[in-house]
């Protein structure tokens, strides 16, 4: 039986918008995840490499006896620094891929009423590569400003924390809606920025609450994924301690901790991709509320058929 097409261009209220997001995942989770893994295969490998470097460096510090025969703490530092640098670069690149891939996927899904052509997802990314790169550089500047403002508000008890969370949800929504605007109509960065800004602040309350709810729900999904390797590592550590195994010098422990840490990072990265799916659903909802394009076309088609 063919899976049903989930129409995203409806004027839904808040609850129905949340429900549409999970309904979309219900019928498209397998296909989306399969394509996601294909596009992120290299990133997954590099995340594992970065995890190995970080875990090896940390365990080298803990043991003070690096198993490759070097007892110099500088060697441990090199592994930690190298792992941290690789990890930061991978997280940045993967975030860029996640925003682009998820937005392109959703645009392809809507424009073809659910009939996905995987090569078109990549073609849409290539077509919009210029605006994406420009927006990323702009985003770096915005986040630097956000970091400075956050430090200032950190000195204000309670209120400062609430403002920080509000700004965080606001920026996430702005980036999510703008990325979707880039792929939705292919009208360039200036149009996407204008639309993203307008959608974010015209539906300010809905956007903030939506970000909060989706953030909590996606965090629960992430924790569910992470709980599996977490449980395995916990059992391993328990029996290792009972058996008096030296975890910091054990090669097998290094492998277990590396895979566990990599699973945590990959779950976080995947949660980021799902968040962009959620903001894509929100984008089409707000777009229809403001422009009423889809409903108007349906009414016109009814009139023609009659």
C-alpha positions as CSV (number, residue, x, y, z in Angstrom):
1,X,0.0,0.0,0.0
2,X,1.3,3.4,-1.0
3,X,2.0,5.8,1.9
4,X,-0.3,8.8,2.0
5,X,0.9,12.3,1.1
6,X,0.9,14.7,4.1
7,X,-0.2,18.1,2.9
8,X,1.9,20.7,4.7
9,X,0.3,23.8,3.1
10,X,-2.7,24.1,5.4
11,X,-3.8,26.8,7.8
12,X,-3.4,24.7,10.9
13,X,-3.5,25.9,14.5
14,X,-0.6,25.2,16.8
15,X,-1.6,21.7,17.9
16,X,-2.4,20.6,14.3
17,X,1.0,21.9,13.2
18,X,2.8,19.8,15.8
19,X,0.6,16.8,14.8
20,X,1.5,17.3,11.1
21,X,5.2,17.2,11.9
22,X,4.8,13.8,13.7
23,X,2.4,12.5,11.0
24,X,5.0,13.4,8.4
25,X,7.7,11.4,10.3
26,X,5.3,8.5,10.8
27,X,5.0,7.9,7.0
28,X,8.4,9.3,5.8
29,X,10.8,8.5,8.6
30,X,12.4,5.4,6.9
31,X,12.8,7.1,3.5
32,X,14.1,10.3,5.0
33,X,16.6,8.5,7.3
34,X,17.8,6.3,4.5
35,X,18.6,9.2,2.2
36,X,20.0,11.2,5.2
37,X,22.5,8.4,5.9
38,X,23.6,8.4,2.2
39,X,24.3,12.1,2.3
40,X,26.0,12.0,5.7
41,X,28.1,8.8,5.3
42,X,31.4,10.7,5.3
43,X,30.4,12.9,8.2
44,X,29.5,9.9,10.2
45,X,33.0,8.4,9.6
46,X,34.7,11.6,10.5
47,X,32.7,11.9,13.7
48,X,33.9,8.5,14.7
49,X,37.5,9.5,14.0
50,X,37.1,12.7,16.1
51,X,35.5,10.7,18.9
52,X,38.4,8.3,18.9
53,X,40.9,11.1,19.1
54,X,39.1,12.8,22.0
55,X,38.6,9.5,23.9
56,X,42.1,8.4,23.3
57,X,43.5,11.8,24.5
58,X,41.3,11.8,27.6
59,X,42.1,8.3,28.6
60,X,45.8,9.0,28.0
61,X,45.6,11.8,30.5
62,X,43.7,9.6,32.9
63,X,46.3,6.8,32.7
64,X,49.4,9.0,32.3
65,X,50.7,6.0,30.3
66,X,49.9,6.3,26.6
67,X,49.7,2.9,25.2
68,X,51.7,3.7,22.1
69,X,54.7,3.9,24.3
70,X,54.9,7.7,24.7
71,X,54.8,9.0,28.3
72,X,54.8,12.7,27.4
73,X,51.6,14.5,28.4
74,X,52.1,16.7,25.2
75,X,51.1,13.7,23.1
76,X,47.8,13.4,25.0
77,X,47.2,17.1,24.5
78,X,47.8,16.8,20.7
79,X,45.1,14.1,20.5
80,X,42.7,16.2,22.5
81,X,43.3,19.3,20.4
82,X,43.2,17.4,17.1
83,X,40.0,15.7,18.1
84,X,38.4,18.9,19.3
85,X,39.3,20.7,16.0
86,X,38.1,17.9,13.8
87,X,34.9,17.7,15.8
88,X,34.2,21.4,15.6
89,X,34.7,21.4,11.9
90,X,32.6,18.3,11.4
91,X,29.8,19.6,13.5
92,X,29.8,22.9,11.5
93,X,29.9,21.2,8.1
94,X,27.3,18.6,9.2
95,X,25.0,21.4,10.5
96,X,25.3,23.1,7.1
97,X,24.4,19.8,5.4
98,X,21.5,19.1,7.8
99,X,19.9,22.5,7.2
100,X,20.4,22.3,3.4
101,X,19.5,18.6,3.0
102,X,16.3,18.8,5.2
103,X,15.1,22.0,3.6
104,X,15.8,20.6,0.1
105,X,14.1,17.3,1.0
106,X,10.9,19.1,2.2
107,X,10.8,21.4,-0.8
108,X,11.0,18.4,-3.1
109,X,8.4,16.6,-1.1
110,X,5.9,19.4,-1.3
111,X,6.6,20.4,-4.9
112,X,6.1,16.8,-6.1
113,X,3.3,15.9,-3.7
114,X,5.3,13.3,-1.9
115,X,7.0,11.7,-5.0
116,X,10.6,11.9,-4.0
117,X,13.4,11.9,-6.5
118,X,16.6,11.7,-4.5
119,X,18.9,13.2,-7.1
120,X,16.7,16.4,-7.2
121,X,17.5,16.9,-3.5
122,X,21.2,17.2,-4.3
123,X,20.5,19.3,-7.4
124,X,18.5,21.8,-5.3
125,X,21.4,22.1,-2.9
126,X,23.8,22.7,-5.8
127,X,21.5,25.3,-7.3
128,X,21.3,27.3,-4.1
129,X,24.9,26.8,-3.0
130,X,25.7,30.5,-3.4
131,X,22.9,31.8,-1.1
132,X,23.7,29.0,1.4
133,X,27.3,30.0,1.7
134,X,26.5,33.7,2.1
135,X,23.8,32.9,4.7
136,X,26.3,30.7,6.6
137,X,28.8,33.6,6.9
138,X,26.0,35.9,7.9
139,X,24.9,33.4,10.5
140,X,28.4,33.2,12.0
141,X,28.3,37.0,12.5
142,X,24.8,36.8,14.0
143,X,25.8,34.0,16.4
144,X,28.9,35.9,17.5
145,X,26.6,38.8,18.4
146,X,24.3,36.4,20.2
147,X,27.2,35.0,22.2
148,X,28.2,38.5,23.3
149,X,24.6,39.4,24.3
150,X,24.2,36.1,26.1
151,X,27.3,36.8,28.2
152,X,25.8,40.2,29.1
153,X,22.4,38.7,30.1
154,X,24.2,36.0,32.1
155,X,24.8,38.5,34.9
156,X,21.0,39.0,35.3
157,X,19.5,36.3,37.6
158,X,16.5,34.4,36.1
159,X,15.4,37.1,33.7
160,X,18.7,36.9,31.9
161,X,18.4,33.1,31.6
162,X,14.8,33.5,30.1
163,X,16.0,36.1,27.6
164,X,18.9,33.8,26.6
165,X,16.5,30.9,26.0
166,X,14.1,33.2,24.1
167,X,16.9,34.5,21.8
168,X,18.2,31.0,21.2
169,X,14.7,29.8,20.1
170,X,14.3,32.9,18.0
171,X,17.6,32.5,16.2
172,X,17.0,28.8,15.6
173,X,13.6,29.6,14.1
174,X,14.9,32.4,12.0
175,X,17.6,30.2,10.6
176,X,15.2,27.3,10.0
177,X,12.6,29.4,8.3
178,X,15.1,31.3,6.2
179,X,16.8,28.1,5.0
180,X,13.4,26.7,4.0
181,X,12.6,30.0,2.2
182,X,15.8,29.6,0.2
183,X,14.7,26.2,-1.2
184,X,11.0,26.8,-1.3
185,X,10.9,29.3,-4.1
186,X,14.6,29.6,-5.2
187,X,14.3,33.4,-5.2
188,X,17.7,34.2,-3.7
189,X,19.1,35.1,-0.3
190,X,17.6,38.6,0.1
191,X,14.1,37.3,-0.5
192,X,14.7,34.4,1.9
193,X,16.0,36.7,4.6
194,X,13.1,39.0,4.2
195,X,10.6,36.1,4.4
196,X,12.4,34.4,7.3
197,X,12.5,37.6,9.3
198,X,8.8,38.4,8.5
199,X,7.6,34.9,9.4
200,X,9.6,34.8,12.6
201,X,8.3,38.1,14.0
202,X,4.8,38.1,12.6
203,X,4.1,34.8,14.4
204,X,6.5,35.5,17.3
205,X,4.5,33.7,20.1
206,X,3.8,30.7,17.9
207,X,7.4,30.4,16.7
208,X,8.8,30.6,20.3
209,X,6.4,28.1,21.7
210,X,6.8,25.8,18.7
211,X,10.6,25.8,19.1
212,X,10.2,25.0,22.8
213,X,7.8,22.1,22.2
214,X,9.8,20.7,19.3
215,X,13.0,21.1,21.2
216,X,11.7,19.1,24.1
217,X,10.1,16.4,21.9
218,X,13.3,16.0,19.8
219,X,15.4,15.9,22.9
220,X,13.3,13.0,24.1
221,X,13.8,11.2,20.8
222,X,17.6,11.8,21.1
223,X,17.7,10.5,24.6
224,X,15.8,7.4,23.5
225,X,18.4,6.8,20.8
226,X,21.4,7.5,23.2
227,X,19.9,5.3,26.0
228,X,20.8,2.2,24.0
229,X,24.6,2.7,23.8
230,X,24.4,4.3,27.3
231,X,22.8,1.2,28.7
232,X,25.5,-1.0,27.0
233,X,28.3,1.1,28.3
234,X,26.9,1.2,31.8
235,X,26.7,-2.6,31.9
236,X,30.2,-2.9,30.5
237,X,31.6,-0.5,33.1
238,X,29.8,-2.2,35.9
239,X,31.2,-5.7,35.1
240,X,34.6,-4.2,34.3
241,X,34.8,-2.7,37.8
242,X,33.6,-5.9,39.3
243,X,36.3,-7.8,37.4
244,X,39.0,-5.2,38.4
245,X,39.6,-4.3,34.7
246,X,41.7,-1.1,34.3
247,X,39.4,0.9,32.0
248,X,41.8,3.7,31.2
249,X,44.4,1.4,29.7
250,X,42.1,-1.2,28.1
251,X,42.0,-1.1,24.3
252,X,38.5,-2.6,24.3
253,X,37.3,0.0,26.7
254,X,38.7,2.7,24.4
255,X,36.7,1.2,21.5
256,X,33.5,1.0,23.6
257,X,33.8,4.6,24.9
258,X,34.6,5.9,21.4
259,X,31.6,4.2,19.8
260,X,29.4,5.4,22.7
261,X,30.6,9.0,22.4
262,X,30.2,8.9,18.6
263,X,26.6,7.6,19.0
264,X,25.8,10.5,21.3
265,X,27.2,13.0,18.8
266,X,25.4,11.4,15.9
267,X,22.1,11.4,17.8
268,X,22.6,15.1,18.5
269,X,23.3,15.8,14.8
270,X,20.3,13.7,13.6
271,X,18.1,15.6,16.1
272,X,19.3,18.8,14.5
273,X,18.1,17.5,11.1
274,X,14.7,16.6,12.5
275,X,14.4,20.1,14.0
276,X,14.9,21.5,10.5
277,X,12.1,19.2,9.3
278,X,9.9,20.6,12.0
279,X,10.7,24.2,11.0
280,X,10.0,23.3,7.4
281,X,6.5,22.2,8.5
282,X,6.1,25.5,10.4
283,X,7.3,27.4,7.3
284,X,4.6,26.1,5.0
285,X,2.0,26.6,7.7
286,X,2.9,30.3,8.2
287,X,3.3,30.8,4.5
288,X,-0.2,29.6,3.8
289,X,-1.6,31.7,6.7
290,X,0.0,34.8,5.2
291,X,-0.5,34.2,1.5
292,X,-3.4,31.7,1.3
293,X,-1.9,30.4,-2.0
294,X,-2.7,26.7,-1.7
295,X,-6.3,27.2,-0.6
296,X,-7.0,29.7,-3.3
297,X,-5.7,27.3,-5.9
298,X,-7.9,24.6,-4.6
299,X,-10.9,26.8,-4.8
300,X,-10.0,27.9,-8.4
301,X,-9.6,24.2,-9.4
302,X,-13.1,23.4,-8.0
303,X,-14.5,26.3,-10.0
304,X,-12.9,25.1,-13.2
305,X,-14.1,21.5,-12.7
306,X,-17.6,22.7,-12.1
